[in-house]
Amino acid sequence: MARKRSRPYTVEDVEFVHKHYAEMTASEIAEELGISKFQVSKIVSELRKHIDLPKKTAKRPNPILEYLKSKGLPIKEEAKKKNTRSRKKK
C-alpha cells in the first residue's frame, strides 16, 4: 500500500494553525488543511520559537474513561502517587 503524500504547507496554513491551534487537535487541523500531522507539529514548533502560542484547550478524550462513562461504571478517584525513589528510613 502506498503512503499518502501531503502537499507543502503555505503561509495560509501557518495562519490557520496559529488561529485554531488552541481549539482544535493536530489531527483535526491536518484533516481540515489537507496536510500531515507532522507538518502541523512542525509549524507549531517553529511558531513557538518566535511567539507564545496559547495553551491547548481541546484535548483528545481518554478512550478508557469514555467507555466507563458510556457503560455507567464507577470511576475510582486518582490514587495518590507514592514517592518510590526515596530510600526507606531506618
Rosetta blueprint (number, residue, H / E / L):
1 M L
2 A L
3 R L
4 K L
5 R L
6 S L
7 R L
8 P L
9 Y L
10 T L
11 V H
12 E H
13 D H
14 V H
15 E H
16 F H
17 V H
18 H H
19 K H
20 H H
21 Y L
22 A L
23 E L
24 M L
25 T L
26 A H
27 S H
28 E H
29 I H
30 A H
31 E H
32 E H
33 L H
34 G L
35 I L
36 S L
37 K H
38 F H
39 Q H
40 V H
41 S H
42 K H
43 I H
44 V H
45 S H
46 E H
47 L H
48 R H
49 K H
50 H H
51 I L
52 D L
53 L L
54 P L
55 K L
56 K L
57 T L
58 A L
59 K L
60 R L
61 P L
62 N L
63 P H
64 I H
65 L H
66 E H
67 Y H
68 L H
69 K H
70 S H
71 K H
72 G L
73 L L
74 P L
75 I L
76 K L
77 E L
78 E L
79 A L
80 K L
81 K L
82 K L
83 N L
84 T L
85 R L
86 S L
87 R L
88 K L
89 K L
90 K L
